[in-house]
């Protein structure tokens, strides 16, 4: 123990045995010098850390760049016409024939799994017509509608994420049929079923498209009501003016199988596919045997019992690509005359002067990126001044009645001798988040009803893309809102939200009716036996005459608050107690 020198005491350290200018003295002075109040030793440490970090940034691979990979773009591609060649017509596709030496996907999964993945092939007539356009070097628009899986939830959380099957499939498509004007549109919405898309698919698909992929096997329920909605969706897609090809794509979900067994929603979807001659493919054959043997063996494809992870989306994409590869091989064999295994459709030589078929098997006119020569008839009717494809009448070669290209004259439950004649559907949807044709604000002026849209953090991410994110609401009892609608087949629906009884108690309700049919008003209550807010469709009227009508709803009770969420042929209602500051949403 020694005594510390006080401030008043002078203290001289004993002389150092080293001489002046030694390394120790220099080191001490190095410590004492400072810049901006920080010693040079600290600056040296900071510099060394930055140097090491910079070296590792350039030496080691970056995982961040992979996670934030930019979406795929085909803008710099050059179109390829497989039919415009003077060389011998040898097959240009390495994957032909299916399961041959060049079929990598066939070698990966085997012929048994891939053949079983095609739950229903049908004639594939419309698919062949799309492939004829692509083989002739023309651009193709591919559209997707579906639920959480197609919305890429859990695999990038972006509808065009490169980890998700829509983008994967589009990249493959452009590797086979490159064209800078080919397009991919993904209109999928999280937690959305056929009950919504049956009426509102037009809000999620461009006016002109060639191929529509429908993925709803894990979002629908296996019951007659949902099957009817699904049929309405498929029929509405097939009768569109652009006459697109429709393909059903199934994703196997352990949770769905646990709830419904082997005969799940995909079974009833397959019935619709058979009736309308629509191909239906699924990943079920690739996963189900292993799942039954050991449920944990397929966990590498999922982030939860429903959603697919990037590996699961790769599987979905492979099953989808394998189907189209087999169809391409068939189309090429038919074109070259080495096979006749396809639907006999009327078509002419696409290179013949004056031919209005625009390619093999007929089809729609050209679109953006394929501007015809000035002065031709096609120049007047197929595209606008900017080269954007527009709706036109089908060419004469496609107007002939060919059963595979035309939908049945009635629905699945239509009888030949029904007393009431069949009325063709014409889905119409009024939506609170319709940015193209929003309802005029004058409809809400003084009514007590308002439109709600997510703001701030709620407007970012997948939650803002759910069907319950946008709605109309009111906190004024007895307030009324009137929505104009255009009726086709005669059914009027209201899409509303069921909320847990444990949260809203008895809940609240609204009454809705069509035109002046107040006696036929339906009461919609929001309280239900559900675990979380769940959208639901309620049909409030049937056999309404075709044409313009209006739907009116009135908030019941006193001191309650209701939210009307536009999401079906009329709109979406969502009711909650007034004591809440706003309608619940996620």
N, C-alpha and C positions, 0 to 999 in steps of 0.2 A: 504494500500500500504506500502511495506517495501523495504528497500535497500538491494540488493544482495551483499553479501560479495565478494570483488574482490580477485584476485589471491594473491595480496600482503598482504592482510589482513588475520590474523589468525582467524579461526572460530572454536569455541568449542561448541559442542552441549550440552545442559543441560543434566545432569545425568538422566538416565532412572529410573523411580520409581521401576522397577522390579529388581530383584537380578540377579547376574551373573549365567549363566547356565540355564536361564529360557527358556520356549518353544519358545518365540518370538525370542530370540537370536539364538536358534538352527535353527529356520525357516529362519532367516536372513542369517546365515552361509550356510544353504542349498542352498539358492539362489546364494550366492557368489561363491560357489565351481563350478568348470567347468571341462569338459573333452573335449579335441579337440576343445577348444574355444567355447563350448556351455554349458550353465548352466545346472545344474542337474535338474532343474524344467522342462526345455524343454525335456531332455531325459526321464523324468517320463511321460510327456504327450504323447510323441511318443510311449513309451512302452505300455501305456494304450490303445492307439488307435490300436496298433498291436494286443494286447490281445483281444480286442472286435472284431476286424475283424476276427481273428482266430476262435473265438467261433462261430460267425455267419456263417463262412464257413462250420463248421461241423454240426451246428444245422439246418440251413435253407437249403432247396433244391437248387441245383445249376441249373440255367437255361442254363449256358454255356455248361455244359456237354450234355444237350439235343440237343443243336444246333449243336454240333460237334460230334454227335453220329457216331461211326464207322460203315462202311458199313456192311451189313449182311454177315455172312460166314457160310457155311454148311460143313466145313472140318471135324468136329468132329461127324457128324451124322453117324448112322449105318443103312445100307440098310435093307428094309423090303419087303419080298416077301409074298403078300397076297394069292398067289395061292399054296404055299408050306405049307400046313397044313393038319393035320389029324383030326382036330376038325370039328364038324358040320359046314356047310357053312352058318353061320349066317352073316348078313350084318355087316361089321366092321365099317361102316361109320355112324356117328351120324346124318349127314345132310340128310340121306336117310330115307324115300322118300322125294322128293322135296316138300316144304311147309308143311312138317310134324312137329311134336313137337320138333325135334332136329335141324331144319333148322333155324338158327339164322338170316341169311341174308334174308330168305323168310319172317320171322316175321318182320324184320326191314322195308322192302320195300313193301311187299305184292305181291301176285301172279299176279295181274294185271300189275303192273309196270315192274316186272321181265319178264313176258311173252312178253310184248310189246317191251322190250329192245332187243329181239332176232328178228331183222329185217328180217333175212333170216337164217334158220337152215340148209336146204339142207339135205344130207344124213349123214353128219359129219363122213364119212368113214375114212378119214385120221386122224381125231381127235381120233376116237375110236382105231385106230392102235397105236397111241402114248400112249393112256391110257393103252393099253394091255402091252406095254413095262414097264410102271410104275408099274402096278399091279404085274408084274412078278419080281419086285425088281431090275429092270435095270435103269441105269441113263438116264436122259433126258436132252437134250440141248434146251434151249428156247432162241429165238432171237427176237429182237424188232427193227423195222425200222419205222421212222416217223419224225415229225417236232418238233416244239418247245415244245409241250406238253410232248411227249415221251422223249425229251431231258431234261426234268425236269426243264425247265426254270421257275423260280418263285416258285419252290418247292425243294429247295436244290441246284439247279444249278449244279448238278452232275448227270451224267447218271445212277449211281447206288445209288443215295441218298435214304436212308430209308424212306423218306417222299413221294417218288414218286411211281407211280403205278407199274413200272416194278419190283422194289425191294419188294414192298408189295406183289405182286402176287407170286414172287419167294419164299418168306418166307412162304406163305400159301402152295405152292406146296410142299415144303420140310416138312411141318408139316403133310401132308397127305402121300407123297411118299418120305420119307427121303433117301438121298443117298449122300455120300461125293463127288461123281464124277459128279453130276448134275451141269449144268452150265447155267448161264444167260449172254447173250451178248446184249448190247444196242448200236445199230448203228444209233440211231436217230441223226438228225442234225437240228439245229435251222433254221427256215424260209426256209425250203426245201420242195419241192413238188414232185409229181410223175414224172415231167419232168426230174428231176435228177435221181431219184431212178430207173426209167425205164431202164436206161443204166448202172448205177453204183451201183446197190444193192449188187453185188458181193464183193465190197470193204468194206461192212459193216456187212456181215454175214459170219460166219465160213464156211469152205468147207463142213462140215457135221453138220447138225442140224436136230432136230425133229419137232419143232414147230416154226413158224414165225408169229409174231403178227404185223400187218400193221395198223398204226394209221395215217391217212392223211385226214380225213374228214374236218378239218379246214384249211388245207394247200393248197388243190387243188381248182380249180375254176370249176363251173358247165358248161363246154362247151365241144363240141365234140373233140377238140384237146387235152385237158387235160384228157378226158375220154379215149382217145386212148393211151395216155402215161400210164395211170393207168392200162389199160388192158395189156399193154406190161409188166409192172411190175409184175402183178399177174401171167400172163402166164409164165414169165421167172422164177418165184419162183416154180411154180408147175412142170415144166419140168426139174428141177435140178436133178442131178444124185442121190442125197440122198432122193428124193421124200418126202419132208417134208409136214406136215400139215400147212395150211395157214388159219389164222383167221383175219378178218377185225374188228377193234375196233374203234368205233366212239366216239368223244367228242363233246358235244353240245356247240356251241359258240353263245352268243347273237349277236355279231358283224356280224358273217356269216349269221345268220338269218335275221338281219336287212338289209343286202346287197342283199340277194337272196331269202328271204322268206322260206317257208317250203320245197320247192323243191330245195335244195342246192346240194353241192357236194356229200353228203351222198346218195342222190337219185340215181345218176349215178354210184356211187360205188356199190350200191345194185344191179343194173342191171348187172354189171360185176360179182358180187358174184353169182347171179342166173345162169349166163351162165357157170361159171366154178365150180359150186357146192361148193362154199366156204362160211362158216358161217360168218354172219355179225351181230355184236351186238353193241349197242350204249347206251349212257346215256341220249339220247334225251327223252325217255319216262318218266324218273324220273324228268326231269327239265322243259320240254316244257309246260305242263299245268300250273304250278305255274308261269312260266315266262310270259305267256299270260295274266294271271290274275293280276299279280303284278311283273313287271320286277325286282324290287329291292329285291324281296323275295329270289332270288337265288344268290345274290351277295356274300353270305357267302362262295360260292364255287370257287370264282374267285379272282385273283389279278388285272385283267383288263378284258375287254369284250371278250378276247380270252383265256388267260392262266388260268389254274386251280391252285389254292393254295393247301396246303396239304389236306384240307377237300375235295376239288374237286378230288384230286388223290385218296383219300379213297373211294369216290363214284365210280370212274372208276374201281378201284380194286374190289370193291364189285360186280359190274355188271359182271366183268370178272370172278370172283370166282364163282358167282352163276351159270353162264353158265357151267363151268367145273364141278361143283358139280352135276348138273343135268345129264351131260354126264357120270360121274363116276357111278351114280346110275343106269343108263341104261346099262353101260358096266358090272357092277356086276350082274345085273339081267339076262343078256344074258349068262354070264359065268356060273352062277348057274342053268341055265335052267328054271328060273321062268318067263322069257320074251323072246320074239323073235323080239323085236322092234329095229332092227339094220340091217345094210347092210350084207347080207350073203357073207362072204369072206372065201376063202380057208385057213384053218389053221389046224395045228395038235397039239397034246399034247406037250406043251413046255418041259415037263420032259421026253418025249420019247427019247430013245437013237438014235443018228444019225439024229434027226430031224434038218433040216437046216432052219426052219422058225424063229428061235431065238425068240420065243414068239408067243402069239396069233396074228392072222391076218398077220403073216409074218412081214417083215420089214428089216431094215439094220442090220449089224452085231454089235457085242459088241464094246464098246469104252473104253476110258480111265477109269480105276477104275474097270473094269471087265475083267481081264486077264484070258483067258481060260486055261484049263489044257494043259501042254506041250505034243506035239505029235499029238494033234487032228487036224482035218482039219480046224477047226475054228481058231486054233492058227496060221495057215499059211496065212490066207487071211483076217481076220477081223481087227487085230491090229498089230502095229509095235512092235519092241523090247521093247519099254517103255510102252506099253499098250495104246498108243494113237489110237483112232479110225481112220480108213482110209477109203477111198472110195473103195467100192467093188461092184460087180454086185448084183442085187437083187436076193434073193433065188428063187428057182423054184416055190415055192408056191405063190410068189408075181409077177412072170412074166406073169401069165395068164392074159388075157385081162379082167379086171373088170372095167366097165365104171366109177364108182364113183372114182376110183383111177387114172384114166387116163384123160388127158386134151382133149378137143374137137379137131378134126383133123384140124380145122381152127379157125380164129378169128371171132369176132362177125359180122363183115361186109363181111366175106368170103361167096361167092355164090357157089353153087354146080357146076355150069358150067362156071366158070370164064375162060376167054381165057388164062390168065397168071396163071400157077399153083402156089399154095400157097408155099411160102418159109419159113420154120420154123425160128423163131428168135433165135439169139445167142448173147445177149447183151455183148458188149465189151466197156471198159472204160479206157481212159488214163487220169490220174489225177496228178496234180502237188504235191499233198500231199500223193501220194502213196508211203509208206515206204517199202512195200514188194517188189514191182517191179518198182522202179523209172526209168524214162527215163535216158539213159546214157548221161553224160555231153557232149559227143562228138557230139550229135545232136545240141547243142547250140554253139559249138565252132566256132567263127568267123561269126555267123549268125546275131548278134545284138540283140538276144533275151536272156533273163535271167529268172530264176525262183525266185519268191519272196515267202518268208515264214515269218509269224509274228515273231518278236523278242521282248525281253523285256516285258513290261507290256502288249503289244498287244498279246503276246503268251499265256497269262494267262486268264482263264475265258472262258465264252461261246462264245465270239466273235471269238475266234480262231477256233471254231468248225463249223462256218458257211461256206457255200459253196463259199463265195466270199473272204475267208481269204487267199487262196493260188492261185497263178496264175503265168503265164509266161508274161513277159512284154518286150517292146522294145521302145527306143527313137530314133531309126535310121530310117528315112523315106525310104520306098521301101525295108526294110529288110524283109526277108522271113524266115519262120520256117516250117519244114516238120516233121509231126508226123506219125509214122507207126500205122496202125489200122488193126484189123481182122474183116471182115464184115460177118454178118450172114444173117439177113432178107433182107438187101439191103439199109436201111436208114442210112444216115450219118448226125449227128447233131453236132452243136457247141453251147456250153453253155456259154453265155456272160452276161455282166452286163449293164443294162439300167440305165443311170444316169439322174437326173433332168435337164431339159433344162435351168432352172434358174441358175444352177451351172456351166454347161459346155457350155452353148450357143449352137452353131451349132454342137459342139462335133467333133468327128473324126470317122474314119471308117477303116475297113480292108476288103480285098477280100479273100475269101476262095474257094478252089475247090478240087476235088478228082482226084488223079493221074495226067494225062495230059489234063483233061477236063477243060482247062482254059476258053473255050467259055461258059461253064456253071457255071462260078464263081458267087458266091453270095456275095453281099456287105452288111456288117453288120455295122450299125451306132449305136453309144452308146447313143445319146441324145434321150430322150423320155419323155412322159408326166407321170412322176412318182414322188412321194414325196421324195423318198430316193433310193439309189442304190439297184436295184432289179435284181436278176438273171433271165435270160430268155433263153429258148432253141430255136434254129433256125435249121431246117432241111435244109441242103445245097445240098443234092442229094438223089435220090431214085433209087431203082432197081439196085444197084451196085452188081456185081457178088460176090458170096461167096468166101472168102479167104483173102489173104493179099493184102492190098492197103496202100496208104498214103494220108494224107490230108495236103495241103499246104496253108499257109496264108501269105499275104503281106500287110504291113502297108501302107496306102494311105497318100497322102498329103505331106506337108513340115513342118518341125519343129513341129511335133506332137509326142505325146507319147501314146502308146497303151499297155494295159496289157492283156495278154492272160492267162486266168484262167482255168486250166484243170478241167473240171467237167462233161463231158458227153461222148458220144461215141467217140468224138474226143478230145475236150478241151473247156475251157471257156475263152472267150475274154472279155476284159474290157478296154475301150478306154477313155483317158482323155487328156486334153490339156497339151502341153509340159511345159507351164509355171509353172505347179505344180511340186513340188519336187518329188513326187511319186504318184502311183496310189492310189485312195481313197479306204479305206477299214474300216471296223468297227468290 
